[in-house]
Amino acid sequence: MKRLGPSGAHPSASAGGGNLGKPLARPALQADVWRTPFSQRQGPNTVTFFTSRPLLAFWCLALALTAVLGLTAAAAPPTQHHVDKLIHMTVFGGLAAVPVAGFRNRVWALGAALALIPFGGLIELGQELVPGRTGSLGDAAANTLGVLAGIAAGWVLRRLRNRPQAA
C-alpha cells in the first residue's frame, strides 16, 4: 500500500503531478565503486592501505620469517658484545619502516608498525617454550627501539617519496 502525502498525492509527485508514474532517482554510486578494481579505487570511502600487493606480500613474508626464526632453536643470534641487540633493532626497524614508508593510509601504516611492539614481546615470551632459547627483556626493549627507529626512518622515506619533483 502506498502512503499518500498531506495533499492526497504520492510524495514523489511534484506540484504539476508530472513525476507520478516515474521511478525515484537513485543516487549515483561514486564511479560505480563495486565494479572498479580495488587497486584503482579512490575517494574518502575507499580502504586502500598499501601501495602494492607485492609490498604487502613481502611485509607479511618478512613477519612470518621473523616469527619462525625467532622461535627456532637453531637460529639464535650470537650474544657476544650485544650483537644480538643490534640484530633485533635492525630487523624490527626494517619491519616497521616498510608499512610507514609504503602503505598509503598513514593511520594503517602507523598501526601496523606499532603492532610490531607486542609482536616482538610475544616472540620473546614464546622463546621460553622453545628448548635452547630464552626470552629476554633486553631483546624486547631492543625490538621496541628498533620499531621506533623504523617508524622515524619510514616517515623520512615517505616524505622523500611524496616530495614534489623539480622541473
DSSP file (Angstrom, degrees, kcal/mol; ACC not computed):
  #  RESIDUE AA STRUCTURE BP1 BP2  ACC     N-H-->O    O-->H-N    N-H-->O    O-->H-N    TCO  KAPPA ALPHA  PHI   PSI    X-CA   Y-CA   Z-CA
    1    1 A M              0   0    0      0, 0.0     2,-0.3     0, 0.0     0, 0.0   0.000 360.0 360.0 360.0 131.2    0.0    0.0    0.0
    2    2 A K        -     0   0    0      1,-0.0     2,-0.4     8,-0.0     8,-0.0  -0.613 360.0-129.3 -84.8 139.6    1.4    3.4   -1.0
    3    3 A R        -     0   0    0     -2,-0.3     2,-0.3     1,-0.0    -1,-0.0  -0.700  22.0-145.0 -85.4 139.3    1.5    6.2    1.5
    4    4 A L        -     0   0    0     -2,-0.4     6,-0.2     6,-0.2     5,-0.1  -0.790  12.1-120.5-105.2 148.5    0.0    9.4    0.3
    5    5 A G    >   -     0   0    0      4,-3.6     3,-1.8    -2,-0.3    -1,-0.1  -0.086  43.9 -84.2 -74.0-178.7    1.2   12.9    1.2
    6    6 A P  T 3  S+     0   0    0      0, 0.0    -1,-0.1     0, 0.0    -2,-0.0   0.763 129.6  54.3 -61.9 -25.9   -0.9   15.5    3.0
    7    7 A S  T 3  S-     0   0    0      2,-0.2     3,-0.1     3,-0.0    -2,-0.0   0.472 120.3-107.3 -87.6  -0.3   -2.5   16.6   -0.3
    8    8 A G  S <  S+     0   0    0     -3,-1.8     2,-0.2     1,-0.4    -1,-0.0   0.443  85.7 113.5  90.5  -0.2   -3.6   13.1   -1.1
    9    9 A A  S    S-     0   0    0      1,-0.1    -4,-3.6     4,-0.1    -1,-0.4  -0.628  80.4 -86.8-102.1 161.8   -0.9   12.7   -3.8
   10   10 A H    >   -     0   0    0     -6,-0.2     3,-1.9    -2,-0.2    -6,-0.2  -0.418  39.6-121.5 -62.9 140.6    2.1   10.4   -3.9
   11   11 A P  T 3  S+     0   0    0      0, 0.0    -1,-0.1     0, 0.0    -7,-0.1   0.763 110.5  57.4 -60.2 -25.5    5.1   12.1   -2.1
   12   12 A S  T 3  S+     0   0    0      8,-0.1     2,-0.2     7,-0.0     7,-0.1   0.589  84.1 105.5 -81.2  -7.6    7.2   11.9   -5.2
   13   13 A A    <   -     0   0    0     -3,-1.9    -4,-0.1     7,-0.1     2,-0.1  -0.525  65.3-139.9 -75.2 135.0    4.7   13.9   -7.2
   14   14 A S    >   -     0   0    0     -2,-0.2     3,-1.2     1,-0.1     6,-0.1  -0.234  37.2 -87.4 -82.1-179.7    5.6   17.4   -8.0
   15   15 A A  T 3  S+     0   0    0      1,-0.3    -1,-0.1     2,-0.1    -2,-0.1   0.843 132.3  45.6 -59.6 -33.6    3.2   20.3   -7.9
   16   16 A G  T 3  S-     0   0    0      1,-0.0    -1,-0.3     0, 0.0    -3,-0.0   0.550 108.7-125.0 -86.8  -7.8    2.2   19.6  -11.5
   17   17 A G    X   +     0   0    0     -3,-1.2     3,-0.9    -7,-0.1     4,-0.2   0.659  68.6 133.6  75.8  15.4    2.0   15.8  -10.9
   18   18 A G  T 3   +     0   0    0      1,-0.2     3,-0.2     2,-0.1    -5,-0.1   0.701  66.8  49.4 -73.9 -19.9    4.5   15.1  -13.7
   19   19 A N  T >  S+     0   0    0      1,-0.2     3,-0.8    -7,-0.1    -1,-0.2   0.285  76.1 108.8-101.4  10.4    6.6   12.6  -11.8
   20   20 A L  T <  S+     0   0    0     -3,-0.9    -1,-0.2     1,-0.3    -2,-0.1   0.875  86.5  33.0 -60.7 -42.0    3.8   10.4  -10.5
   21   21 A G  T 3  S+     0   0    0     -3,-0.2    -1,-0.3    -4,-0.2    -2,-0.1   0.509 100.1  96.9 -93.2  -3.7    4.5    7.4  -12.7
   22   22 A K  S <  S-     0   0    0     -3,-0.8     3,-0.1     1,-0.1     2,-0.0  -0.594  78.7-109.5 -89.6 146.8    8.3    7.8  -12.9
   23   23 A P        -     0   0    0      0, 0.0     2,-0.1     0, 0.0    -1,-0.1  -0.363  41.0 -96.6 -69.8 153.0   10.6    5.8  -10.6
   24   24 A L        -     0   0    0      1,-0.1     2,-0.3    -2,-0.0   -12,-0.0  -0.409  44.2-104.1 -67.8 144.6   12.5    7.7   -7.9
   25   25 A A        -     0   0    0     -2,-0.1    -1,-0.1    -3,-0.1    -3,-0.0  -0.540  30.9-141.0 -73.3 130.8   16.0    8.8   -8.9
   26   26 A R        -     0   0    0     -2,-0.3     2,-0.1    -3,-0.0     3,-0.1  -0.777  24.1-110.9 -90.9 132.7   18.7    6.6   -7.3
   27   27 A P        -     0   0    0      0, 0.0     2,-0.1     0, 0.0    -1,-0.0  -0.419  38.9-111.6 -63.9 135.9   21.8    8.5   -6.1
   28   28 A A        -     0   0    0     -2,-0.1     2,-0.1     1,-0.1    -3,-0.0  -0.422  27.5-120.2 -69.8 138.0   24.7    7.5   -8.3
   29   29 A L    >   -     0   0    0     -2,-0.1     2,-1.1     1,-0.1     3,-1.1  -0.437  43.5 -85.3 -72.1 153.9   27.5    5.5   -6.7
   30   30 A Q  T 3  S-     0   0    0      1,-0.3     3,-0.4    -2,-0.1    -1,-0.1  -0.466 101.1 -35.6 -65.1  98.6   30.9    7.0   -6.6
   31   31 A A  T 3  S-     0   0    0     -2,-1.1    -1,-0.3     1,-0.2     4,-0.1   0.816 108.4 -70.3  52.8  34.6   32.2    5.9  -10.1
   32   32 A D    X>  -     0   0    0     -3,-1.1     3,-2.0     1,-0.1     4,-0.6   0.960  67.5-165.7  47.9  63.2   30.3    2.7   -9.6
   33   33 A V  T 34 S+     0   0    0     -3,-0.4     3,-0.5     1,-0.3    -1,-0.1   0.702  76.2  62.6 -57.9 -26.9   32.8    1.6   -6.9
   34   34 A W  T 34 S+     0   0    0      1,-0.2    -1,-0.3     4,-0.0    -2,-0.1   0.737 106.7  44.5 -75.2 -20.1   31.8   -2.0   -6.8
   35   35 A R  T <4 S+     0   0    0     -3,-2.0    -1,-0.2    -4,-0.1    -2,-0.2   0.523  93.9  95.1 -98.1  -6.5   32.8   -2.6  -10.4
   36   36 A T  S  < S-     0   0    0     -4,-0.6     5,-0.1    -3,-0.5    -4,-0.0  -0.688  86.5-106.7 -84.6 133.6   36.1   -0.7  -10.1
   37   37 A P    >>  -     0   0    0      0, 0.0     3,-1.7     0, 0.0     4,-0.6  -0.267  28.7-116.4 -57.6 146.9   39.2   -2.8   -9.4
   38   38 A F  G >4 S+     0   0    0      1,-0.3     3,-1.0     2,-0.2    -2,-0.1   0.854 113.2  55.3 -54.7 -40.5   40.4   -2.5   -5.8
   39   39 A S  G 34 S+     0   0    0      1,-0.2    -1,-0.3     9,-0.0     9,-0.0   0.665 109.1  48.3 -71.3 -14.9   43.8   -1.0   -6.8
   40   40 A Q  G <4 S+     0   0    0     -3,-1.7    -1,-0.2     2,-0.0    -2,-0.2   0.444  83.1 114.3-104.6  -0.9   42.0    1.8   -8.8
   41   41 A R    <<  +     0   0    0     -3,-1.0     2,-0.3    -4,-0.6   -10,-0.0  -0.448  38.9 172.2 -72.7 142.2   39.5    2.9   -6.2
   42   42 A Q        +     0   0    0     -2,-0.1     3,-0.2     5,-0.0     5,-0.1  -0.961  23.3  74.6-143.4 160.5   40.0    6.4   -4.8
   43   43 A G  S >  S-     0   0    0     -2,-0.3     3,-1.3     1,-0.1    -2,-0.0  -0.552  86.9 -63.7 123.0 173.2   38.0    8.7   -2.6
   44   44 A P  T 3  S+     0   0    0      0, 0.0    -1,-0.1     0, 0.0     0, 0.0   0.736 127.1  51.8 -69.0 -22.4   37.1    9.2    1.1
   45   45 A N  T 3  S+     0   0    0     -3,-0.2     2,-0.3     2,-0.0    -2,-0.1   0.331  87.2 104.4 -97.6   8.6   35.2    5.9    1.4
   46   46 A T    <   -     0   0    0     -3,-1.3     2,-0.7     2,-0.1    -3,-0.1  -0.665  59.5-149.4 -92.4 145.6   38.0    3.7   -0.1
   47   47 A V        +     0   0    0     -2,-0.3     2,-0.7    -5,-0.1    -6,-0.1  -0.709  37.8 147.6-112.6  77.7   40.1    1.4    2.0
   48   48 A T        +     0   0    0     -2,-0.7    57,-0.2     1,-0.1    -2,-0.1  -0.935   8.6 160.0-109.9 108.3   43.4    1.3    0.1
   49   49 A F        +     0   0    0     -2,-0.7     2,-0.3    55,-0.2    -1,-0.1   0.367  52.7  53.9-116.0   4.6   46.0    1.0    2.8
   50   50 A F  S    S-     0   0    0     53,-0.3    53,-0.2     1,-0.1     3,-0.1  -0.982  70.4-132.6-138.0 154.5   49.0   -0.4    0.9
   51   51 A T  S    S-     0   0    0     51,-0.7     2,-0.3    -2,-0.3    -1,-0.1   0.910  85.8  -6.2 -71.6 -43.2   50.9    0.8   -2.2
   52   52 A S     >  -     0   0    0      1,-0.1     4,-1.8    50,-0.0    -1,-0.2  -0.991  61.1-118.4-151.3 155.8   51.0   -2.6   -3.9
   53   53 A R  H  > S+     0   0    0     -2,-0.3     4,-2.8     1,-0.2     5,-0.2   0.882 113.5  56.7 -64.6 -38.4   50.2   -6.2   -3.3
   54   54 A P  H  > S+     0   0    0      0, 0.0     4,-2.6     0, 0.0    -1,-0.2   0.885 106.1  51.3 -61.5 -35.1   53.8   -7.2   -3.7
   55   55 A L  H  > S+     0   0    0      2,-0.2     4,-2.4     1,-0.2    -2,-0.2   0.930 111.9  45.8 -66.1 -43.6   54.8   -4.8   -0.9
   56   56 A L  H  X S+     0   0    0     -4,-1.8     4,-2.6     2,-0.2     5,-0.2   0.905 113.4  49.9 -64.2 -41.1   52.1   -6.3    1.4
   57   57 A A  H  X S+     0   0    0     -4,-2.8     4,-2.4     2,-0.2    -2,-0.2   0.914 110.8  49.7 -63.8 -42.5   53.2   -9.8    0.4
   58   58 A F  H  X S+     0   0    0     -4,-2.6     4,-2.4    -5,-0.2    -2,-0.2   0.924 111.8  48.4 -60.9 -44.5   56.8   -9.0    1.1
   59   59 A W  H  X S+     0   0    0     -4,-2.4     4,-2.2     2,-0.2    -2,-0.2   0.915 112.4  47.6 -64.6 -44.1   56.0   -7.5    4.5
   60   60 A C  H  X S+     0   0    0     -4,-2.6     4,-2.4     2,-0.2    -1,-0.2   0.896 112.3  50.1 -64.6 -39.4   53.8  -10.5    5.5
   61   61 A L  H  X S+     0   0    0     -4,-2.4     4,-2.6     2,-0.2    -2,-0.2   0.900 110.0  50.5 -64.3 -40.4   56.5  -12.9    4.4
   62   62 A A  H  X S+     0   0    0     -4,-2.4     4,-2.2     2,-0.2    -2,-0.2   0.881 110.3  50.4 -65.5 -37.7   59.1  -10.9    6.4
   63   63 A L  H  X S+     0   0    0     -4,-2.2     4,-2.3     2,-0.2    -2,-0.2   0.932 111.9  46.9 -63.2 -45.6   56.8  -11.1    9.5
   64   64 A A  H  X S+     0   0    0     -4,-2.4     4,-2.6     1,-0.2    -2,-0.2   0.911 112.5  49.5 -64.1 -42.1   56.4  -14.8    9.1
   65   65 A L  H  X S+     0   0    0     -4,-2.6     4,-2.8     1,-0.2     5,-0.3   0.894 110.1  51.3 -63.7 -40.0   60.1  -15.3    8.7
   66   66 A T  H  X S+     0   0    0     -4,-2.2     4,-2.3     2,-0.2    -2,-0.2   0.918 111.5  47.3 -62.4 -43.4   60.8  -13.2   11.8
   67   67 A A  H  X S+     0   0    0     -4,-2.3     4,-1.2     2,-0.2    -2,-0.2   0.921 114.1  46.6 -64.8 -43.6   58.4  -15.3   13.8
   68   68 A V  H  < S+     0   0    0     -4,-2.6     3,-0.5     1,-0.2    -2,-0.2   0.943 116.3  43.4 -65.2 -47.3   59.8  -18.6   12.6
   69   69 A L  H >< S+     0   0    0     -4,-2.8     3,-0.9     1,-0.2    -1,-0.2   0.850 112.0  54.9 -67.5 -32.6   63.5  -17.6   13.1
   70   70 A G  H 3< S+     0   0    0     -4,-2.3    -1,-0.2    -5,-0.3    -2,-0.2   0.741 113.3  41.6 -70.7 -22.2   62.6  -16.1   16.5
   71   71 A L  T 3< S+     0   0    0     -4,-1.2     2,-0.4    -3,-0.5    -1,-0.2   0.143  94.4  96.7-112.8  19.0   61.1  -19.3   17.7
   72   72 A T    X   -     0   0    0     -3,-0.9     3,-0.7     1,-0.1    58,-0.0  -0.924  63.7-147.0-110.7 133.2   63.6  -21.7   16.3
   73   73 A A  G >  S+     0   0    0     -2,-0.4     3,-1.0     1,-0.2    -1,-0.1   0.855  97.3  54.4 -66.9 -35.2   66.4  -23.0   18.5
   74   74 A A  G 3  S+     0   0    0      1,-0.2    -1,-0.2    59,-0.0    -5,-0.1   0.687 100.1  62.3 -74.0 -16.8   69.0  -23.2   15.7
   75   75 A A  G <   +     0   0    0     -3,-0.7    -1,-0.2    -6,-0.2    -2,-0.1   0.113  67.8 140.8 -98.5  22.2   68.5  -19.6   14.7
   76   76 A A    <   -     0   0    0     -3,-1.0     3,-0.1     1,-0.1    -6,-0.1  -0.467  51.6-124.7 -67.0 130.2   69.7  -18.0   17.9
   77   77 A P        -     0   0    0      0, 0.0     7,-0.1     0, 0.0    -1,-0.1  -0.332  33.0 -90.2 -72.5 158.2   71.7  -14.8   17.2
   78   78 A P        -     0   0    0      0, 0.0     6,-0.4     0, 0.0     0, 0.0  -0.386  31.2-157.6 -66.1 146.1   75.3  -14.5   18.6
   79   79 A T    >   +     0   0    0      4,-0.2     3,-1.2     5,-0.1     2,-0.2   0.403  48.6 121.3-108.2   1.8   75.4  -12.8   22.0
   80   80 A Q  G >  S-     0   0    0      1,-0.3     3,-1.9     2,-0.1     4,-0.1  -0.457  88.6  -3.7 -69.6 137.9   78.9  -11.6   22.1
   81   81 A H  G 3  S-     0   0    0      1,-0.3    -1,-0.3    -2,-0.2    -2,-0.0   0.764 122.3 -72.2  55.0  30.9   79.3   -7.8   22.6
   82   82 A H  G X> S+     0   0    0     -3,-1.2     4,-1.2     1,-0.1     3,-0.5   0.785  87.9 146.6  57.9  31.2   75.5   -7.4   22.5
   83   83 A V  H <>  +     0   0    0     -3,-1.9     4,-2.1     1,-0.2    -4,-0.2   0.825  66.0  63.7 -63.6 -31.1   75.4   -8.1   18.7
   84   84 A D  H 3> S+     0   0    0     -6,-0.4     4,-2.5     1,-0.2    -1,-0.2   0.857  98.5  53.7 -63.4 -34.1   72.0   -9.7   19.2
   85   85 A K  H <> S+     0   0    0     -3,-0.5     4,-2.6     2,-0.2    -1,-0.2   0.900 108.3  49.5 -66.4 -39.5   70.5   -6.4   20.4
   86   86 A L  H  X S+     0   0    0     -4,-1.2     4,-2.3     2,-0.2    -2,-0.2   0.887 110.7  50.2 -65.3 -38.7   71.8   -4.8   17.2
   87   87 A I  H  X S+     0   0    0     -4,-2.1     4,-2.7     2,-0.2     5,-0.2   0.927 110.8  49.5 -64.7 -44.6   70.2   -7.6   15.1
   88   88 A H  H  X S+     0   0    0     -4,-2.5     4,-2.4     1,-0.2     5,-0.3   0.933 112.3  47.4 -59.2 -46.8   66.9   -7.2   17.0
   89   89 A M  H  X S+     0   0    0     -4,-2.6     4,-1.9     1,-0.2    -1,-0.2   0.895 113.7  47.9 -63.0 -40.1   66.9   -3.4   16.4
   90   90 A T  H  X S+     0   0    0     -4,-2.3     4,-2.4     2,-0.2    -2,-0.2   0.932 113.5  46.1 -67.6 -46.3   67.7   -3.8   12.7
   91   91 A V  H  X S+     0   0    0     -4,-2.7     4,-2.3     1,-0.2    -2,-0.2   0.951 118.3  40.8 -63.1 -49.7   65.1   -6.5   12.0
   92   92 A F  H  X S+     0   0    0     -4,-2.4     4,-1.7    -5,-0.2    -1,-0.2   0.803 112.8  55.7 -73.6 -26.8   62.3   -4.7   13.8
   93   93 A G  H  X S+     0   0    0     -4,-1.9     4,-2.1    -5,-0.3    -1,-0.2   0.921 110.3  45.5 -66.0 -43.6   63.4   -1.3   12.4
   94   94 A G  H  X S+     0   0    0     -4,-2.4     4,-1.6     1,-0.2    -2,-0.2   0.905 111.4  52.2 -64.5 -41.9   63.1   -2.7    8.9
   95   95 A L  H  < S+     0   0    0     -4,-2.3    -1,-0.2     1,-0.2    -2,-0.2   0.857 113.6  44.5 -63.1 -34.5   59.8   -4.3    9.6
   96   96 A A  H  X S+     0   0    0     -4,-1.7     4,-1.4     1,-0.2    -1,-0.2   0.827 108.6  56.5 -79.3 -31.9   58.4   -1.0   10.9
   97   97 A A  H  X S+     0   0    0     -4,-2.1     4,-2.5     1,-0.2     5,-0.3   0.836  96.5  65.4 -69.7 -32.0   59.8    1.1    8.1
   98   98 A V  H  X S+     0   0    0     -4,-1.6     4,-2.4     1,-0.2     5,-0.3   0.949 107.2  36.4 -60.4 -53.6   58.1   -0.9    5.4
   99   99 A P  H  > S+     0   0    0      0, 0.0     4,-2.4     0, 0.0    -1,-0.2   0.909 117.3  52.1 -68.6 -37.4   54.5    0.0    6.3
  100  100 A V  H  < S+     0   0    0     -4,-1.4    -2,-0.2     9,-0.2    -3,-0.1   0.909 119.8  34.8 -64.5 -39.8   55.3    3.6    7.3
  101  101 A A  H  < S+     0   0    0     -4,-2.5    -1,-0.2    -5,-0.2    -3,-0.2   0.813 130.3  31.3 -81.1 -30.7   57.1    4.3    4.0
  102  102 A G  H  < S+     0   0    0     -4,-2.4   -51,-0.7    -5,-0.3    -2,-0.2   0.757  90.8  90.2-107.4 -26.9   54.9    2.1    1.8
  103  103 A F     <  -     0   0    0     -4,-2.4   -53,-0.3    -5,-0.3   -54,-0.1  -0.501  64.1-143.4 -74.9 142.4   51.3    2.0    3.0
  104  104 A R  S    S+     0   0    0     -2,-0.2     2,-0.6     1,-0.1   -55,-0.2   0.933  83.8  67.6 -70.6 -47.1   49.0    4.7    1.6
  105  105 A N  S  > S-     0   0    0      1,-0.2     4,-2.3   -57,-0.2     5,-0.1  -0.651  70.2-155.7 -82.0 119.7   46.9    5.3    4.7
  106  106 A R  H  > S+     0   0    0     -2,-0.6     4,-2.7     1,-0.2     5,-0.2   0.843  92.0  54.2 -65.9 -34.0   49.0    6.8    7.4
  107  107 A V  H  > S+     0   0    0      2,-0.2     4,-2.5     1,-0.2    -1,-0.2   0.938 111.7  44.0 -66.4 -45.7   46.8    5.5   10.2
  108  108 A W  H  > S+     0   0    0      2,-0.2     4,-2.7     1,-0.2    -2,-0.2   0.888 113.7  52.7 -63.7 -38.6   47.0    1.9    9.0
  109  109 A A  H  X S+     0   0    0     -4,-2.3     4,-2.2     2,-0.2    -9,-0.2   0.943 112.3  42.8 -63.5 -48.1   50.8    2.4    8.5
  110  110 A L  H  X S+     0   0    0     -4,-2.7     4,-2.8     1,-0.2     5,-0.2   0.898 114.7  51.2 -66.3 -39.6   51.4    3.6   12.0
  111  111 A G  H  X S+     0   0    0     -4,-2.5     4,-1.8    -5,-0.2    -2,-0.2   0.903 110.2  49.1 -62.8 -41.3   49.1    1.0   13.4
  112  112 A A  H  < S+     0   0    0     -4,-2.7     4,-0.4     2,-0.2    -1,-0.2   0.905 113.7  46.6 -65.0 -40.6   50.9   -1.8   11.6
  113  113 A A  H >< S+     0   0    0     -4,-2.2     3,-1.3     1,-0.2     4,-0.3   0.924 112.9  47.8 -68.7 -43.6   54.3   -0.5   12.8
  114  114 A L  H >< S+     0   0    0     -4,-2.8     3,-1.5     1,-0.3    -1,-0.2   0.787 100.6  66.9 -68.9 -26.0   53.2   -0.1   16.4
  115  115 A A  T 3X S+     0   0    0     -4,-1.8     4,-1.5     1,-0.3    -1,-0.3   0.679  86.5  72.2 -66.8 -15.3   51.6   -3.6   16.3
  116  116 A L  H <> S+     0   0    0     -3,-1.3     4,-2.6    -4,-0.4    -1,-0.3   0.739  84.6  67.4 -70.9 -21.7   55.2   -4.9   16.0
  117  117 A I  H <> S+     0   0    0     -3,-1.5     4,-1.9    -4,-0.3    -1,-0.2   0.973 107.3  35.8 -65.7 -53.6   55.9   -4.0   19.6
  118  118 A P  H  > S+     0   0    0      0, 0.0     4,-2.7     0, 0.0     5,-0.2   0.848 114.4  60.1 -67.1 -28.9   53.5   -6.6   21.1
  119  119 A F  H  X S+     0   0    0     -4,-1.5     4,-1.9     2,-0.2    -2,-0.2   0.940 107.4  44.8 -59.1 -46.8   54.5   -9.0   18.2
  120  120 A G  H  X S+     0   0    0     -4,-2.6     4,-2.1     1,-0.2    -1,-0.2   0.880 112.1  52.5 -65.1 -38.1   58.2   -8.8   19.4
  121  121 A G  H  X S+     0   0    0     -4,-1.9     4,-2.2     1,-0.2    -2,-0.2   0.896 108.2  50.6 -63.9 -39.9   57.0   -9.3   23.0
  122  122 A L  H  X S+     0   0    0     -4,-2.7     4,-2.7     2,-0.2    -1,-0.2   0.874 108.4  52.3 -66.6 -36.4   55.1  -12.4   22.1
  123  123 A I  H  X S+     0   0    0     -4,-1.9     4,-1.6     2,-0.2    -1,-0.2   0.928 109.4  49.5 -63.8 -42.5   58.1  -13.8   20.3
  124  124 A E  H  X S+     0   0    0     -4,-2.1     4,-0.5     1,-0.2    -2,-0.2   0.896 112.9  46.9 -64.1 -38.9   60.2  -13.2   23.4
  125  125 A L  H >< S+     0   0    0     -4,-2.2     3,-1.1     1,-0.2     4,-0.4   0.899 110.2  53.6 -66.6 -40.0   57.6  -14.9   25.5
  126  126 A G  H >< S+     0   0    0     -4,-2.7     3,-1.4     1,-0.3     4,-0.4   0.785  95.9  67.7 -65.5 -27.1   57.3  -17.8   23.0
  127  127 A Q  H >< S+     0   0    0     -4,-1.6     3,-0.8     1,-0.3     6,-0.3   0.766  88.3  66.4 -65.7 -23.3   61.1  -18.3   23.2
  128  128 A E  T << S+     0   0    0     -3,-1.1    -1,-0.3    -4,-0.5    -2,-0.2   0.770 100.4  50.7 -65.9 -24.1   60.6  -19.5   26.8
  129  129 A L  T <  S+     0   0    0     -3,-1.4    -1,-0.2    -4,-0.4    -2,-0.2   0.560  94.3  86.3 -88.8  -9.9   58.7  -22.5   25.4
  130  130 A V  S X  S-     0   0    0     -3,-0.8     3,-1.9    -4,-0.4     2,-0.1  -0.815  84.5-120.7 -96.5 124.1   61.5  -23.4   22.9
  131  131 A P  T 3  S+     0   0    0      0, 0.0     3,-0.1     0, 0.0    -2,-0.1  -0.401  98.9  20.8 -61.5 133.3   64.3  -25.7   24.2
  132  132 A G  T 3  S+     0   0    0      1,-0.3     2,-0.3    -2,-0.1    -4,-0.1   0.376 109.7  90.5  90.2  -4.5   67.6  -23.9   23.9
  133  133 A R    <   -     0   0    0     -3,-1.9     2,-0.4    -6,-0.3    -1,-0.3  -0.928  51.9-168.4-123.0 148.7   66.1  -20.4   23.7
  134  134 A T        -     0   0    0     -2,-0.3    -6,-0.2    -3,-0.1     2,-0.1  -1.000  21.1-126.8-135.0 137.0   65.3  -17.9   26.4
  135  135 A G        -     0   0    0     -2,-0.4     2,-0.4   -10,-0.2   -10,-0.1  -0.439  26.4-157.3 -75.2 155.3   63.3  -14.7   26.1
  136  136 A S     >  -     0   0    0     -2,-0.1     4,-1.9     1,-0.1     5,-0.1  -0.998  26.2-145.7-140.0 137.4   64.9  -11.5   27.3
  137  137 A L  H  > S+     0   0    0     -2,-0.4     4,-2.3     1,-0.2     5,-0.1   0.843 107.3  57.0 -66.9 -32.8   63.5   -8.2   28.5
  138  138 A G  H  > S+     0   0    0      2,-0.2     4,-2.2     1,-0.2    -1,-0.2   0.876 105.7  49.4 -64.4 -38.0   66.6   -6.6   26.8
  139  139 A D  H  > S+     0   0    0      2,-0.2     4,-2.5     1,-0.2    -2,-0.2   0.902 110.0  50.8 -66.9 -40.5   65.7   -8.2   23.5
  140  140 A A  H  X S+     0   0    0     -4,-1.9     4,-2.3     2,-0.2    -2,-0.2   0.895 110.8  49.2 -63.3 -39.3   62.1   -6.9   23.8
  141  141 A A  H  X S+     0   0    0     -4,-2.3     4,-2.7     2,-0.2    -2,-0.2   0.901 110.6  50.2 -65.6 -40.2   63.5   -3.4   24.6
  142  142 A A  H  X S+     0   0    0     -4,-2.2     4,-2.4     2,-0.2    -2,-0.2   0.891 109.5  51.8 -64.4 -38.8   65.8   -3.7   21.5
  143  143 A N  H  X S+     0   0    0     -4,-2.5     4,-2.3     2,-0.2    -2,-0.2   0.938 111.2  47.4 -59.7 -46.4   62.7   -4.7   19.4
  144  144 A T  H  X S+     0   0    0     -4,-2.3     4,-2.4     2,-0.2    -2,-0.2   0.917 112.0  48.6 -64.0 -44.7   60.8   -1.7   20.7
  145  145 A L  H  X S+     0   0    0     -4,-2.7     4,-2.5     1,-0.2    -1,-0.2   0.887 111.0  52.1 -62.5 -37.7   63.7    0.7   20.0
  146  146 A G  H  X S+     0   0    0     -4,-2.4     4,-2.6     2,-0.2    -2,-0.2   0.904 108.4  50.4 -63.7 -41.3   64.0   -0.8   16.5
  147  147 A V  H  X S+     0   0    0     -4,-2.3     4,-2.3     2,-0.2    -2,-0.2   0.934 111.8  47.4 -62.1 -45.9   60.3   -0.2   15.8
  148  148 A L  H  X S+     0   0    0     -4,-2.4     4,-1.9     1,-0.2    -2,-0.2   0.906 113.9  47.0 -64.1 -41.3   60.5    3.4   16.9
  149  149 A A  H  X S+     0   0    0     -4,-2.5     4,-2.6     1,-0.2    -1,-0.2   0.881 111.7  52.1 -65.9 -37.5   63.7    4.0   14.8
  150  150 A G  H  X S+     0   0    0     -4,-2.6     4,-2.9     2,-0.2    -2,-0.2   0.860 106.6  52.8 -66.6 -36.2   61.9    2.2   11.9
  151  151 A I  H  X S+     0   0    0     -4,-2.3     4,-2.2     2,-0.2    -1,-0.2   0.931 111.5  46.5 -63.3 -44.5   58.9    4.5   12.2
  152  152 A A  H  X S+     0   0    0     -4,-1.9     4,-2.0     2,-0.2    -2,-0.2   0.927 115.0  46.0 -63.3 -45.0   61.2    7.5   12.1
  153  153 A A  H  X S+     0   0    0     -4,-2.6     4,-2.5     1,-0.2    -2,-0.2   0.904 112.7  50.6 -65.0 -40.9   63.1    6.1    9.1
  154  154 A G  H  X S+     0   0    0     -4,-2.9     4,-2.5     2,-0.2    -1,-0.2   0.869 107.9  53.0 -64.4 -36.7   59.9    5.2    7.3
  155  155 A W  H  X S+     0   0    0     -4,-2.2     4,-2.4     2,-0.2    -1,-0.2   0.917 109.8  48.4 -64.7 -42.4   58.5    8.7    7.9
  156  156 A V  H  X S+     0   0    0     -4,-2.0     4,-2.3     2,-0.2    -2,-0.2   0.932 112.8  47.9 -62.9 -45.3   61.6   10.2    6.3
  157  157 A L  H  X S+     0   0    0     -4,-2.5     4,-2.3     1,-0.2    -2,-0.2   0.889 110.7  52.0 -61.8 -39.3   61.4    7.8    3.3
  158  158 A R  H  X S+     0   0    0     -4,-2.5     4,-2.1     2,-0.2    -1,-0.2   0.914 109.8  48.7 -62.8 -43.3   57.7    8.6    2.9
  159  159 A R  H  X S+     0   0    0     -4,-2.4     4,-0.5     1,-0.2    -2,-0.2   0.895 112.2  48.7 -64.6 -40.0   58.4   12.3    2.9
  160  160 A L  H >< S+     0   0    0     -4,-2.3     3,-0.5     1,-0.2    -1,-0.2   0.883 111.7  49.5 -66.7 -37.6   61.1   11.8    0.3
  161  161 A R  H 3< S+     0   0    0     -4,-2.3    -2,-0.2     1,-0.2    -1,-0.2   0.872 114.9  43.5 -68.7 -36.6   58.8    9.7   -1.9
  162  162 A N  H 3< S+     0   0    0     -4,-2.1    -1,-0.2    -5,-0.2    -2,-0.2   0.407  86.1 118.7 -91.0   2.4   56.0   12.3   -1.7
  163  163 A R  S << S-     0   0    0     -3,-0.5     2,-0.0    -4,-0.5    -3,-0.0  -0.464  75.1-105.3 -70.3 137.9   58.2   15.3   -2.3
  164  164 A P        -     0   0    0      0, 0.0     2,-0.2     0, 0.0    -1,-0.1  -0.370  37.0-116.4 -63.2 141.3   57.4   17.2   -5.5
  165  165 A Q        -     0   0    0      1,-0.1     2,-0.2    -3,-0.1    -3,-0.0  -0.560  25.9-113.8 -80.3 140.2   59.9   16.6   -8.3
  166  166 A A              0   0    0     -2,-0.2    -1,-0.1     1,-0.1     0, 0.0  -0.501 360.0 360.0 -72.0 140.9   61.9   19.5   -9.5
  167  167 A A              0   0    0     -2,-0.2    -1,-0.1     0, 0.0    -2,-0.0   0.469 360.0 360.0 -85.5 360.0   61.1   20.5  -13.1
